[in-house]
């Protein structure tokens, strides 16, 4: 298949290009990056130079006139709506890694993203691309909204317990740590080395835009607090929910093992997952513990925010949509140390 990657100059887009290079059925023939148009991809992202020596970044609009079988769009929120609508009109399948098609209600989108959605009729058509929870709906899908990194980690950790009705749907707390690549390639004061190194800080308090996505996916009311930590990649989520009735840690782990027995990218562990465990892979590590004294469940997960939290997730969803094995072209092993 001839593939175009819009936003290949960013971290998530470049990761899509890299992963497609290992996929036997996908050939990246077009890459875009408005601010870097005319620059060789390998000069902008040296890690891709040997695999893609001839690709040159073009303007985003160039995707609309190219002959493509599939387009991955990796743009900031609000930037993909117009392009996606025109690609869909042409009959080109799209996997959007951004936030523009994850929420079904345009009013909710406007409330959290502070601008009206310009393609609201496509919201119902878009299939949420979290394979482990929406595998049947993804089969044959031609417009896929890849989930955000925080919602992915939170949903895979908490989802089985909420689905089983063993925890309450109110008062859920999600606490998360993320590497700096989650903020994108653009610089800011808090991403400068002198600020980031040996530091950790919360951000997006109370109003982080991934909150409604988590609530919609989990069917729960939650408080979400993300933290930036001084690593390039990785994400660690620790979530808390009050038990409906007593449950042992062994039973909680058993519930996770049963739920994910046939999911190749989810690894259930007894020990709390570490941030580094999945880095370099499309894996998600999950675990759980019960505090019988307070009646709270602690659900934990870790992912590589650029792979399972973005590019790998997008490719996994497209594999399912196309009827291919969902592991095709995706790394099942991380990088150690």
N, C-alpha and C positions, 0 to 999 in steps of 0.2 A: 504494500500500500504506500502511496505517495503522501507524505506527512508534512504539514506546515506547523511551525511552533511560533506563535505570536508572543512576544515578550521573552525571547530566548536570551536577551542580554541580562536578565535578572537571575537570581539564584534558582528559583523554582523552574523557570523556563529552561535554563541551562541544564538543570538536572533531568528534565524531560528529554532533551536532546541526547544527553549521555546515556540514559536508560534505553532509549530507542535504538541506540547504536549496538546494543546487545540483543535486540529483539529480531528474530529471523523473518518476521513478516512486515516490518515497518522500515521505511527508508525516508529519512528526513531530507527533503529537497528544498525547503524554504524556511528561513529563520528571520525574525524581525526584531527590531529594537529602535524605536524612533530616535532616541537621543544618541544612538551609535550607528545610525544608518550609513552604509558605505564602508564600514570597518569589517575586516575579516573576522569571522567568529573566533578563529584560533588566536587572533591577536587580543580580542576582548576577553576570551576565556581560554587561556593557554592549555588548560587540562584537556580541551577538546581538539587541539590543533592536529594531532596525528590521526585521529579518527575522521575528522571533517576538514581536510586541508583546503577545500575549494568553496566552502560556504561563506557567503558574505551577508552581513545583516542588512536588511532592507527596512523600508517604512512599513508600519502596521497595515496600511491600506493595500499594500501589494498582495496581501493574502486574498483579496477579493477578486483578483483577476487571474490567479494561478489555478492550474489544473491539479486539484488535490483530492485525495480520498478521505482525508481525516485532518482535522485541525485541533491542536491543543492551544488553548488561550491562557496565558499566565500574566494577567495585568492586574493592577490595583482596582479596588472596588470602584464602580462607576465608569470604568474605562472600556469594559468589554461588551456592554449591552448593545451598542450600535453595530459593532462588528459581528457579534454572534447572531443578531437578528438577520443581518444581510446574508451571512453564511447559511443559516437555516433556510432562508428563502430560496437560496440556490440549491438546496438539497445536500449540502455538505455536512457530514456528521461533525459534532463539536464536543470536546471535553473541556469544560471551563474550570480552571484551577482557582479562580477568584471567587468573590463572595456574591456576585450579582444574581445568581440563579439558585442559591441554596434555600432561601426563604420563600414560602408559597404565597404569603400575604404581602402585597405591595405596600400596604399601610405600615406593616411591621418593618419592612425594609426602610421606608422613609423615616420612621421614628428613630431607628438606630443608626442609619447612615446619613441622615440629615439632607437627603435629596430624594426627589421623586424617581421612581423606576421608569425608564423610557421604553421598556419592552415587557410590560406586565402580563401580556397574553402568553408569554413563553414560560412563565413561572410554574404553571401547573404541568406543562409538558416536560420540564426538566426532571430527570431522575436523580435522586440523591445518591452519590457514588460511594457510599460506605458498604463495600461488598458483603462484609460479614453480617450486615443487618438488612441488606436490600438486594441480595443476589437474584431472586426470581424477577424482580421488577427491572433489573438492569439488562436482562437478556433481550437483545434486539434494540436497545435504546440508541437514539441518534443525537440526543442532547443530554449530556451528563454534567451535573454540578458536583465537582469533587469537593468533599468536605474540608473544613478548616482543620488545622493541625490540633488545636486544643479540643474541638468537638470530637475529633477522631479518638484521641487518647481518653477523653472523659467518657464517651459513649461505650467504648470497648471495655472499660473498667466497670462502669456502673450499670450499663444496660441490662445484663443478665439478671441482676438483683431487682431492678425496677420491673422488668418483664415478668419475673416470677412473683412479684407482689410481696417480697419479704422485707422491703424497706418502705418507709413513708415517702410520698411524692412532694412533700413540703419540707422546707428547711434543709435541703441538700447543699453541701458546701464543696466546692471544687477549688483546690489550691494547686498551682502549676508552676513549674520552672521551665524556661526555654532558653536555648542558645541564641546568640545574637543574629544568626542568619534568618531567624523568623521575622525579623524586622525589615528584611529586604536589603537590597544592595545600596540604596541611598543612604548618605551619611546623616547623622544628627549628633547633637551634643552628648546624648547618653550612650552613643555607640563609639565615641572616640576612645582609643586605647587607654588614655590616662584616666578616663572616667569609668570604663567598663572593667578594667583589670582589677582583680582582688576586691570586687564589689558585687553587690546583689541589691536589686530594688524592685519594688512592686510598681505596677503601672496600670492604667486603664481601670482604676478602681470603680466599682459599682456599674459602670457604663461600658464595659468592654464589648465590642461588637460581636464577639462570638457567643455571648450569653443567650440571645434568642435562638440561635442555631442549636445550642445544646439543649435548651428547654423544649424546642420543637421535636428534636430527635428522641429525647428521653421521656417526654411527657411529664416533666417535673418542674417545680419552681426551685431555682438554685441561686446561690451567691457564688460568683466566680472571681478569683483574684489571681492574675498571672504575675510572674516575677521574671525579670531578665537576669541571667547569670553569665559569668565570663567564660563561656565555651562557644565554639563555632556552631556545633550541631548538637541536637539532642533535646528531648523533652521528657519531663517526669511529672506525673500527675498523682496527687494524693487527694482522694475524695472521701467525704463523710456523709453517711445517711443513717437515720435512726431506724432501728429494727422494729418491725411490726410485732414480732414475737421472738422469743429466745432462739438463737441459732449459734452453732459452734463454728469455730474457725475451719475445722475439717469439713463441715457441711458446706460452708461458703466456698472453699476451694473445690469441693466436689461439684458444686453447681457450675463453677467456671469451667471445669474440665469437661463436664457433660455438654455444656453449651458450645464449646470451641473444639470438640473432638474431631470435627471434619474441616476445620479452618486452617489451611497450611501456614498462614502467616502469624497466627496467634499462639504464643507460648505461655502456658500457665506454670507459675513457679510458686513454691512454698515460701521462699525468702522474698523480701521486698525487691522489686526490680531496680536496677541501677540505671542511671541516665545513659551510661555508655554502652550498655548491653546491646541495643539494637542499632547503634550507629553504623552506617554503611549498608544497611539491609532494609527490606520492606517489612520487617517483623514488628510485632507489638507484644511486649511482655506484660502479663497481667497477674495480679495476685490479690489476696484479701486477707483480712484479719478481723476478728470480732472482739470487742471489749465488753465482756459480760458484765462488768461492774457498772458501766454507764449505759449499756444498751445501744451502742453505736457500731456500725459496720465501717471499716476502713477499706476502701477499694483503691488499688494502685495500678499504674501502667507506665510504660516508657516506650517511646518511639523515636525514630530519626525524623525530625520535623520536616526535612526536605524530601524524604522518600515516602514512608508510610503517611506522613502528614501533608504530602503535596504530590510530587511527581510520580512516585511509585504507586500511590493510591489511584491517581488518574489512569495510569497504564493498567493496573489491576482491574479497574472498572471497565476499561475498554476491552480487555481480554474477555471478560464475562459477556459483555455486550455482543462481541463478535463470535462467541461460541468456542473460543480457544481456551486451553488450560489457563487458569488464572495466574499461575506461577510463571508463565512464559516471559522470558526476558527480564525477570526480576530477581534480585539477590535474596537468597534465603539464609545467608550468613553475614554477620557483621564484621567489623574490623577490630582486631584486638592486638595490642593494647590500644 
